[in-house]
Structures are given as structure tokens and as C-alpha cells.
Amino acid sequence: MLRDPAKEVMEKAYARWAPVYDVLCGPVFLNGRRAAASAAREVGGRILEIGVGTGLSFDDYDATTEITGIDISEPMIARAKERLNSGRYPYVRDLKVMDAQNLEYPDATFDCVVGQFVITLVEDPERVLSECARVLKPGGQIILVNHLYSEKGLAAAVERLLAQKARRLGLRPEFPFQRLAAWAENHGGAELIERRKVKPFGVYTLVRFRRAERQRAAA
Ligand SMILES: C[S@@+](CC[C@H](N)C(=O)[O-])C[C@H]1O[C@@H](n2cnc3c(N)ncnc32)[C@H](O)[C@@H]1O
């Protein structure tokens, strides 16, 4: 298994992706993005999207929500701002360049934190999850969607083989679900409430955590 990706590698990769991201990646991630946004709309209220990218998800929200988006990549956020300037998304309140590992928001600010295709790409995924939990109100949810490691069989072997090359492209096929589950067990203030494959192809997995009303002693 490769080490978690360095921040600089991702910044470099997404500076290259930004001009072509919507055309090349938009359709590929579409059903995952929609599934996550749909789950987030059920929670409603103030939603933080980490790794918001070019803002492709804006179309999947509506006026029952208030969206704040952050991303580590300046060129990706610049694209999201262009999209926002169309005037079609009055419910998108703020877009900022920010590292999900150090969220500049007070505790208990949001009802929901969404991460679409990002948690596998950060330098310290457990720290990002803890930051997401910190900025959530009690009872709020973290909703993640991603391709996760297949763990066995041919698919797992191919993912391991592609891991090194994928890294330079800003992708990561070999991230196991177990790390997400272990984070929740150890955190003490979040519980895993859902893990399901996204239809129709089941390539992506949607994972939801709920912020506990009270912190319990960490495992
Ligand atoms: C695969 S793209 C997904 C973009 C968008 N969520 C979507 O579904 O179209 C991953 C995004 O995560 C961002 N990212 C990577 N590491 C990050 C970090 N530490 N903090 C915030 N964003 C990060 C990248 O810059 C990129 O925009």
C-alpha cells in the first residue's frame, strides 16, 4: 500500500486538471455526486463541501440548503467561482481556498459536511474526518462518496498495480473502507450509519457518519 498522498502532489495534479475537469471527469463521477448531494439534501441546512472542485455539484442542491465550498486548489476554486458568477446558484454562499485538514470554521457550524471523491486524496484522512466532525453540529452528518479499494480478486490486483501512476494524476484506487470505519470507532464522537454501493454500477461507495450528541471516551 502506498503512503497517503502529499498535499503538493494533489495541488499540482488539480492545477493541471482544472481546465479540462468538467469535460473529462464530470460525467465519470456524476452518479456518485448526485447520490451524495441527495443524501445531503435530506439533512438540509448549512452544508460544507470539502474538495468542492469546480462546483459541478451546485446543480444537485437547491434553495433548501446553504452551501459553502472549500478546496485546496486555487485553479479549481477559480472555476467554481466562474460557475457561481452565472447567478444560477443563490444558495451557494461562499467558496474558499482551504485545506480540509485545517478547516477555518468554529465548532458546530454546519448541519452536514459532504466530501465527493476527496477523502482518499488527502495527506491525513483521519485528521480531515475529525475536522469535519468538529465543524458539525451535534446530530449532523458527514457524507462521503468515493471509489474504495476492492480488497480482493482481480479488481484489487489491478487497483494495486495502477496505484503509483494514478497518484501522479491525482487519483487513488487503493484506499480501504476499513480506515473510515476505524476512524469512527476511535473518534468517540461519530458513528457510522450507512455504507452502500451507488447504483446503477456499484463502482462508488457512499458512506455516512452521524456526529454524536455527546462525545464518548475514545476507543
Ligand atoms: C476528484 S476531485 C473532486 C472534485 C469534486 N468534489 C467533484 O466531485 O467533482 C478532488 C478534489 O479534492 C481537492 N483536494 C485534494 N486535497 C484536498 C485537501 N487537503 N483539502 C481540500 N481539497 C482537497 C482537489 O483539489 C480536487 O479539487
The ligand as a Gaussian input file, in Angstrom:
#p B3LYP/6-31G(d) Opt

LIG

0 1
 C      -11.504000      14.227000      -7.745000
 S      -11.661000      15.948000      -7.362000
 C      -13.373000      16.010000      -6.852000
 C      -13.965000      17.386000      -7.037000
 C      -15.478000      17.462000      -6.761000
 N      -15.776000      17.083000      -5.392000
 C      -16.236000      16.580000      -7.727000
 O      -16.814000      15.571000      -7.294000
 O      -16.262000      16.918000      -8.923000
 C      -10.805000      16.087000      -5.812000
 C      -10.754000      17.496000      -5.286000
 O      -10.233000      17.459000      -3.955000
 C       -9.372000      18.562000      -3.781000
 N       -8.473000      18.327000      -2.650000
 C       -7.429000      17.459000      -2.566000
 N       -6.844000      17.537000      -1.355000
 C       -7.538000      18.462000      -0.641000
 C       -7.415000      19.000000       0.671000
 N       -6.465000      18.591000       1.514000
 N       -8.308000      19.940000       1.072000
 C       -9.291000      20.373000       0.229000
 N       -9.443000      19.911000      -1.032000
 C       -8.579000      18.971000      -1.465000
 C       -8.663000      18.669000      -5.137000
 O       -8.060000      19.914000      -5.312000
 C       -9.829000      18.402000      -6.087000
 O      -10.498000      19.582000      -6.432000

